[in-house]
Amino acid sequence: MKKLATRQTGAAICALALSSATLVACSNDGDTTETKTATDTATAVSTKDGDKAATGEDRGPITFAMGRNDTDKVIPIIEKWNEEHPDEEVTLSELAGEADDQRDTLVQSLQAGNSDYDVMALDVVWTADFAANQWLEPLEGDYKIDTSELLQSTVDSATYNGTLYALPQNTNGQLLFRNVDMIPEAPDTFADIKSACEAMEGDADCLTTQLKQYEGLTVNTLDFIHGWGGEVIDDSGQPTVESAEAKAGLQALVDAYKEGTIASASTAATEEETNLAFTEGNTAFAINWPYMYSNSEEAGLNFEVQPLVGEKGVGVSTLGGYNNGINVNSKHKATARDFIEFIISEENQLSFAEASFPPVLASIYDNEDLIKEHPYLPALKESLENAKPRPVSPFYPAISKAVQDNAYAALTSGKSVDDATKDMAAAIKQAQ
């Protein structure tokens, strides 16, 4: 393998670092880096049955664009691909850290009809938008990829109007963390959490989560709406947040906050404040992403994790992660198709798991050796199996703002749930 080479290019943008725990943007570095590895032998990428995945003349070198926060996970995979495919070499275009900037850079390129990026690692909430704008090659016909062994929730996040427009790369789901010294018994429902909180002694908070007015509030609000059987929009994109189930979920969130089950500090908390509250022993429960597991171990806590709990049992986590889309203007789509399939091979997905980058291949979560190393994996698998993507809509930014604005008002300003959901629905309709 040739030595990894890098070169600096112009300004770029950033992706949500969901895998690391955050739902918000990271650093705002305008530099981009393109990374490429050279190789010695040429073999065709294969499906697991050994058949050549894609054929055609649209083959050759491609560029893969991804936010710089997580590229360390894919560089070894790119190097391996390039060793096997010297005539179809992949160059990594490493984008900046901030999600908004990253999206803007991709959009500008795609609107201009450019083929700078053949494959793009898209935050799950961007996929529908990019598909609706006809920037992504549908993964059907010659570009069809078998997704039967992937977690279904991840496939749903990459599907728009019944068509798969991207291939899930990695995912993420929330977990319920519990300090066993404070709360010995695991809850089965959210009502059990409330009962445990009422029985607590001492000054510690009961449950801390992210209710600050940012994307994390959207995610946590959706957890409750979905966990009580509601939806924000239907399959046609029309708002359904005024349903009895959706209202019940939001009401449960508001009541838990007002009654003190959810810590008052949560309305100022992001993932990191939640992490600190739990690892420092200041809260009995916390809702957060898997990254907090190792932090809790390092803090020496006696703790356990499980999927979120809802009204009647296992709750509904909101999905994170990346989907890989092929630029409709790419000149080497067959190579792009085979490369994104290569990423979801068992070997490569295992490398993601070993790097605490949740894979989309379901079987990885049953690997006994891996579970010994990462004990949270069974709980994470159950979380992901019950997870839902955020509303799959080209108008997602407006939907998220509608949820945030009105949920925050219901939590902190006395706005009724009826009025909050009514205004959510109106804002969603106006955005369409």
C-alpha positions as CSV (number, residue, x, y, z in Angstrom):
1,M,0.0,0.0,0.0
2,K,1.3,3.4,-0.9
3,K,1.6,6.0,1.8
4,L,-1.5,8.0,2.6
5,A,-1.2,11.4,0.9
6,T,-3.1,14.6,1.6
7,R,-3.5,17.9,0.0
8,Q,-5.3,21.1,1.1
9,T,-8.2,22.5,-1.0
10,G,-10.8,25.2,-0.5
11,A,-13.5,25.8,2.0
12,A,-16.2,23.2,3.0
13,I,-18.7,22.3,5.7
14,C,-19.7,20.0,8.6
15,A,-21.9,17.0,9.5
16,L,-23.8,16.2,12.6
17,A,-21.5,14.2,14.8
18,L,-24.2,11.9,15.9
19,S,-21.9,9.0,16.2
20,S,-19.9,10.8,18.8
21,A,-22.9,11.9,20.6
22,T,-23.9,15.2,19.4
23,L,-26.8,16.3,17.3
24,V,-25.4,19.7,16.9
25,A,-22.6,21.1,14.8
26,C,-19.0,20.7,15.8
27,S,-16.2,23.0,14.9
28,N,-16.3,25.5,12.2
29,D,-13.1,24.9,10.3
30,G,-13.2,25.9,6.7
31,D,-10.4,23.8,5.5
32,T,-10.9,20.6,3.5
33,T,-8.5,17.8,3.0
34,E,-8.5,15.3,0.1
35,T,-7.0,12.0,1.0
36,K,-6.1,9.3,-1.4
37,T,-4.3,6.0,-1.2
38,A,-2.8,4.1,-4.1
39,T,-2.8,0.3,-4.5
40,D,-1.2,-2.6,-6.3
41,T,-3.9,-5.0,-7.4
42,A,-7.2,-4.8,-9.2
43,T,-10.2,-6.9,-8.4
44,A,-13.9,-6.3,-8.9
45,V,-15.9,-5.5,-5.8
46,S,-18.2,-8.4,-5.2
47,T,-21.5,-9.1,-3.4
48,K,-21.5,-11.6,-0.6
49,D,-22.5,-14.3,-3.2
50,G,-19.4,-13.6,-5.1
51,D,-21.0,-12.1,-8.2
52,K,-19.9,-8.8,-9.6
53,A,-22.1,-6.1,-8.2
54,A,-22.3,-3.7,-11.0
55,T,-21.2,-3.5,-14.6
56,G,-21.0,-0.9,-17.3
57,E,-18.7,1.7,-18.7
58,D,-19.3,4.2,-15.9
59,R,-16.2,3.1,-14.0
60,G,-13.1,5.0,-12.9
61,P,-11.8,7.1,-10.0
62,I,-14.3,8.7,-7.7
63,T,-14.4,11.2,-4.9
64,F,-16.1,10.5,-1.6
65,A,-17.2,13.6,0.5
66,M,-17.6,13.3,4.2
67,G,-17.5,15.6,7.3
68,R,-14.1,15.6,8.9
69,N,-15.3,14.6,12.3
70,D,-15.7,10.9,11.4
71,T,-13.4,10.3,8.5
72,D,-10.9,8.4,10.6
73,K,-13.5,5.6,10.5
74,V,-13.6,5.4,6.7
75,I,-10.0,6.0,5.8
76,P,-8.9,2.4,6.5
77,I,-11.8,1.2,4.3
78,I,-10.8,3.6,1.5
79,E,-7.2,2.3,1.7
80,K,-8.4,-1.3,1.5
81,W,-10.6,-0.5,-1.5
82,N,-7.8,1.3,-3.3
83,E,-5.5,-1.7,-2.8
84,E,-8.0,-3.9,-4.6
85,H,-9.1,-1.3,-7.3
86,P,-6.1,0.8,-8.5
87,D,-8.1,1.8,-11.6
88,E,-11.1,2.9,-9.6
89,E,-9.3,4.7,-6.8
90,V,-11.4,6.6,-4.2
91,T,-10.2,10.1,-3.1
92,L,-11.6,11.3,0.2
93,S,-12.7,14.9,0.2
94,E,-12.8,15.7,3.9
95,L,-15.3,18.5,4.6
96,A,-15.3,20.8,7.6
97,G,-17.0,20.1,10.8
98,E,-20.1,22.2,10.9
99,A,-23.3,20.6,9.6
100,D,-24.8,23.7,8.1
101,D,-21.6,24.6,6.3
102,Q,-21.2,21.1,5.0
103,R,-24.7,21.0,3.6
104,D,-24.2,24.4,2.0
105,T,-21.0,23.3,0.2
106,L,-22.7,20.1,-1.2
107,V,-25.8,22.0,-2.2
108,Q,-23.8,24.7,-4.1
109,S,-21.9,22.0,-6.0
110,L,-25.1,20.0,-6.8
111,Q,-27.1,23.1,-7.8
112,A,-24.4,23.9,-10.3
113,G,-24.6,20.4,-11.8
114,N,-21.0,19.6,-10.8
115,S,-19.6,16.1,-10.4
116,D,-16.9,17.2,-7.8
117,Y,-18.3,14.6,-5.4
118,D,-19.3,11.2,-6.7
119,V,-20.4,9.8,-3.3
120,M,-21.6,12.0,-0.4
121,A,-22.0,11.0,3.2
122,L,-25.3,12.6,4.0
123,D,-26.7,13.2,7.4
124,V,-29.9,11.1,7.6
125,V,-32.1,14.3,7.7
126,W,-30.7,15.5,4.4
127,T,-31.5,12.5,2.3
128,A,-35.1,13.3,1.5
129,D,-34.2,16.9,0.6
130,F,-31.4,15.8,-1.8
131,A,-33.6,13.2,-3.3
132,A,-36.5,15.6,-3.8
133,N,-34.1,17.9,-5.7
134,Q,-33.1,15.1,-8.0
135,W,-29.5,15.3,-6.9
136,L,-29.2,11.6,-6.0
137,E,-29.1,8.5,-8.3
138,P,-31.9,6.2,-7.3
139,L,-30.5,2.8,-6.1
140,E,-32.5,0.7,-8.5
141,G,-32.0,-1.1,-11.7
142,D,-28.2,-1.5,-12.4
143,Y,-27.5,0.4,-9.1
144,K,-29.8,-1.7,-6.9
145,I,-28.2,-3.0,-3.6
146,D,-29.5,-5.7,-1.3
147,T,-30.5,-4.1,2.0
148,S,-32.2,-7.1,3.6
149,E,-29.5,-7.6,6.2
150,L,-29.4,-3.9,7.3
151,L,-31.4,-2.6,10.2
152,Q,-34.8,-1.6,8.7
153,S,-34.9,1.8,10.5
154,T,-31.7,2.8,8.7
155,V,-33.2,1.8,5.3
156,D,-36.3,3.8,6.1
157,S,-34.1,6.9,6.7
158,A,-32.7,6.5,3.2
159,T,-36.0,6.0,1.4
160,Y,-38.0,8.8,-0.1
161,N,-41.4,8.2,-1.8
162,G,-40.9,4.5,-1.8
163,T,-37.5,4.6,-3.5
164,L,-34.1,4.0,-2.0
165,Y,-31.9,7.0,-2.8
166,A,-28.9,6.3,-0.6
167,L,-27.3,3.4,1.2
168,P,-27.1,3.6,5.0
169,Q,-23.4,3.7,6.2
170,N,-23.6,4.0,9.9
171,T,-26.3,4.7,12.4
172,N,-26.9,5.7,16.0
173,G,-29.6,5.3,18.6
174,Q,-30.2,6.7,22.1
175,L,-29.9,4.8,25.3
176,L,-31.3,5.2,28.8
177,F,-28.5,5.3,31.3
178,R,-29.2,4.4,34.9
179,N,-27.1,4.8,38.0
180,V,-27.7,1.5,39.7
181,D,-26.6,2.8,43.2
182,M,-29.4,5.4,42.9
183,I,-32.0,3.3,41.1
184,P,-31.4,-0.5,41.5
185,E,-34.3,-1.7,39.3
186,A,-34.5,-1.1,35.5
187,P,-37.8,0.6,34.4
188,D,-40.1,-1.1,31.9
189,T,-42.2,2.0,31.1
190,F,-41.8,5.8,31.5
191,A,-44.3,5.6,34.4
192,D,-41.7,3.4,36.2
193,I,-39.2,6.2,35.9
194,K,-41.6,8.6,37.5
195,S,-42.2,6.2,40.4
196,A,-38.5,5.6,40.9
197,C,-38.0,9.4,40.9
198,E,-40.6,9.8,43.6
199,A,-38.8,7.2,45.8
200,M,-35.4,8.7,45.4
201,E,-33.5,10.1,48.3
202,G,-30.8,12.8,48.3
203,D,-30.2,15.8,46.2
204,A,-29.5,14.3,42.8
205,D,-31.7,15.0,39.8
206,C,-33.8,12.1,38.5
207,L,-33.6,12.3,34.6
208,T,-31.5,14.6,32.5
209,T,-31.8,14.9,28.8
210,Q,-31.4,17.5,26.0
211,L,-34.2,20.1,26.1
212,K,-32.2,23.2,25.1
213,Q,-33.7,24.9,22.1
214,Y,-31.6,23.2,19.3
215,E,-31.8,20.0,17.3
216,G,-31.5,18.0,20.5
217,L,-34.9,19.3,21.6
218,T,-36.4,18.1,18.4
219,V,-34.9,14.7,18.9
220,N,-36.2,14.3,22.5
221,T,-39.6,15.7,21.6
222,L,-39.9,13.1,18.8
223,D,-38.9,10.4,21.3
224,F,-42.0,11.2,23.3
225,I,-44.3,11.7,20.4
226,H,-43.2,8.4,18.8
227,G,-43.1,6.6,22.2
228,W,-46.8,7.4,22.7
229,G,-47.7,6.2,19.3
230,G,-47.8,9.6,17.5
231,E,-46.2,11.0,14.3
232,V,-45.3,14.5,13.2
233,I,-46.1,13.9,9.5
234,D,-47.7,11.2,7.5
235,D,-46.3,9.4,4.5
236,S,-47.6,12.2,2.2
237,G,-45.8,14.8,4.3
238,Q,-48.9,16.2,5.9
239,P,-48.7,17.2,9.6
240,T,-50.3,14.7,12.0
241,V,-48.9,16.2,15.1
242,E,-52.4,17.1,16.3
243,S,-53.4,13.5,16.7
244,A,-54.4,12.3,20.2
245,E,-51.3,10.1,20.3
246,A,-48.9,12.9,19.4
247,K,-50.5,15.2,21.9
248,A,-50.2,12.6,24.6
249,G,-46.5,12.2,23.9
250,L,-45.8,15.9,24.1
251,Q,-48.0,16.2,27.2
252,A,-46.0,13.4,28.9
253,L,-42.8,15.3,28.2
254,V,-44.2,18.6,29.5
255,D,-45.7,17.0,32.6
256,A,-42.4,15.1,33.4
257,Y,-40.5,18.4,33.2
258,K,-43.0,20.4,35.3
259,E,-43.3,17.6,37.9
260,G,-39.5,17.3,38.3
261,T,-39.1,13.8,36.8
262,I,-37.0,15.5,34.1
263,A,-34.4,17.8,35.7
264,S,-35.0,21.6,35.3
265,A,-31.4,21.9,34.1
266,S,-32.4,19.9,31.0
267,T,-33.8,23.0,29.2
268,A,-30.2,24.3,29.2
269,A,-28.6,20.9,28.4
270,T,-27.0,19.6,25.3
271,E,-25.4,16.1,25.0
272,E,-22.3,17.2,26.9
273,E,-24.1,18.8,29.8
274,T,-26.1,15.5,30.1
275,N,-22.9,13.6,30.0
276,L,-21.3,15.6,32.8
277,A,-24.5,15.4,34.9
278,F,-24.5,11.6,34.7
279,T,-20.8,10.9,34.9
280,E,-20.4,13.2,37.9
281,G,-23.2,11.4,39.7
282,N,-25.6,14.4,39.7
283,T,-28.5,12.6,38.0
284,A,-30.0,9.0,38.3
285,F,-31.1,8.6,34.7
286,A,-29.8,10.2,31.5
287,I,-30.8,9.9,27.9
288,N,-27.8,10.1,25.6
289,W,-25.9,8.4,22.8
290,P,-23.6,5.4,23.2
291,Y,-20.5,7.5,23.4
292,M,-21.4,8.2,27.1
293,Y,-20.9,4.5,27.9
294,S,-17.1,4.7,28.0
295,N,-17.2,8.0,29.8
296,S,-19.3,6.4,32.5
297,E,-17.0,3.5,32.8
298,E,-14.0,5.8,33.2
299,A,-15.9,7.7,35.9
300,G,-16.1,4.4,37.8
301,L,-19.9,4.4,37.9
302,N,-22.1,1.4,38.8
303,F,-24.5,1.8,35.9
304,E,-26.6,0.0,33.3
305,V,-28.0,0.9,29.9
306,Q,-31.2,-0.1,28.1
307,P,-33.4,1.1,25.2
308,L,-35.6,4.1,25.9
309,V,-38.9,3.4,27.6
310,G,-42.2,4.8,26.4
311,E,-45.8,4.7,27.4
312,K,-46.2,0.9,27.3
313,G,-42.8,-0.6,27.1
314,V,-39.7,-0.1,24.9
315,G,-39.6,3.4,23.6
316,V,-38.7,4.9,20.3
317,S,-35.3,6.4,19.8
318,T,-34.7,9.0,17.1
319,L,-32.2,7.7,14.5
320,G,-28.8,9.3,13.7
321,G,-26.1,8.5,11.3
322,Y,-25.0,8.9,7.7
323,N,-26.4,7.7,4.4
324,N,-24.2,7.4,1.3
325,G,-25.7,9.0,-1.8
326,I,-24.5,8.9,-5.4
327,N,-24.3,12.2,-7.2
328,V,-26.7,12.0,-10.2
329,N,-24.0,13.8,-12.2
330,S,-21.2,11.3,-11.4
331,K,-19.4,10.0,-14.4
332,H,-18.5,6.8,-12.6
333,K,-21.7,5.6,-11.0
334,A,-21.0,1.9,-11.2
335,T,-17.8,2.4,-9.2
336,A,-19.7,4.6,-6.8
337,R,-22.4,2.0,-6.4
338,D,-19.8,-0.8,-5.7
339,F,-17.9,1.4,-3.2
340,I,-20.9,2.2,-1.1
341,E,-21.8,-1.5,-1.0
342,F,-18.2,-2.3,0.0
343,I,-18.6,-0.1,3.0
344,I,-21.5,-2.3,4.3
345,S,-19.6,-5.6,4.1
346,E,-19.3,-7.5,7.3
347,E,-15.6,-6.8,7.7
348,N,-16.0,-3.1,7.2
349,Q,-19.0,-2.8,9.4
350,L,-17.2,-4.7,12.1
351,S,-14.4,-2.1,11.9
352,F,-17.0,0.6,12.5
353,A,-18.3,-1.2,15.6
354,E,-14.8,-1.6,17.0
355,A,-14.4,2.1,16.6
356,S,-17.7,2.8,18.5
357,F,-19.2,3.9,15.2
358,P,-22.6,2.1,15.2
359,P,-22.9,-0.1,12.1
360,V,-26.0,-0.7,10.0
361,L,-25.4,-4.4,9.4
362,A,-27.7,-6.1,11.9
363,S,-25.6,-9.2,12.5
364,I,-22.7,-7.2,13.9
365,Y,-24.7,-6.6,17.0
366,D,-24.8,-10.3,17.8
367,N,-21.0,-10.8,17.7
368,E,-20.1,-12.2,21.1
369,D,-16.5,-11.1,21.1
370,L,-17.5,-7.6,20.2
371,I,-20.2,-7.6,22.9
372,K,-17.5,-8.4,25.5
373,E,-15.6,-5.3,24.3
374,H,-18.7,-3.1,24.0
375,P,-21.4,-4.4,26.4
376,Y,-23.9,-1.8,25.3
377,L,-24.4,-3.4,21.9
378,P,-27.4,-5.6,22.7
379,A,-29.2,-2.6,24.2
380,L,-28.2,-0.5,21.2
381,K,-29.5,-3.1,18.8
382,E,-32.9,-3.2,20.5
383,S,-32.9,0.6,20.5
384,L,-32.2,0.7,16.8
385,E,-34.7,-2.0,16.0
386,N,-37.4,0.2,17.6
387,A,-36.0,3.5,16.3
388,K,-37.6,5.9,13.8
389,P,-35.9,8.4,11.6
390,R,-36.7,12.0,12.0
391,P,-39.4,13.1,9.5
392,V,-38.3,12.1,6.0
393,S,-39.1,15.3,4.2
394,P,-37.4,17.9,2.0
395,F,-38.7,20.4,4.5
396,Y,-37.1,18.9,7.5
397,P,-35.3,22.1,8.7
398,A,-38.7,23.9,8.9
399,I,-40.2,20.9,10.6
400,S,-37.5,20.8,13.2
401,K,-37.8,24.5,13.9
402,A,-41.6,24.1,14.3
403,V,-41.1,21.3,16.8
404,Q,-38.4,23.1,18.7
405,D,-40.1,26.4,19.0
406,N,-43.4,25.0,20.2
407,A,-42.1,22.3,22.4
408,Y,-39.8,24.8,24.2
409,A,-42.7,27.2,24.7
410,A,-44.8,24.3,26.2
411,L,-42.0,23.4,28.5
412,T,-40.9,26.8,29.7
413,S,-43.7,29.4,28.9
414,G,-46.9,27.7,29.8
415,K,-48.1,27.2,26.2
416,S,-50.7,24.5,26.2
417,V,-50.1,21.2,24.3
418,D,-53.2,21.9,22.2
419,D,-51.8,25.3,21.1
420,A,-48.3,23.9,20.7
421,T,-49.3,21.1,18.4
422,K,-51.7,23.4,16.5
423,D,-48.9,25.9,15.8
424,M,-46.5,23.1,14.9
425,A,-48.9,21.8,12.3
426,A,-49.5,25.3,10.9
427,A,-45.8,26.0,10.6
428,I,-45.2,22.7,8.8
429,K,-48.0,23.4,6.3
430,Q,-46.6,26.8,5.7
431,A,-43.2,25.4,4.9
432,Q,-44.4,23.1,2.2
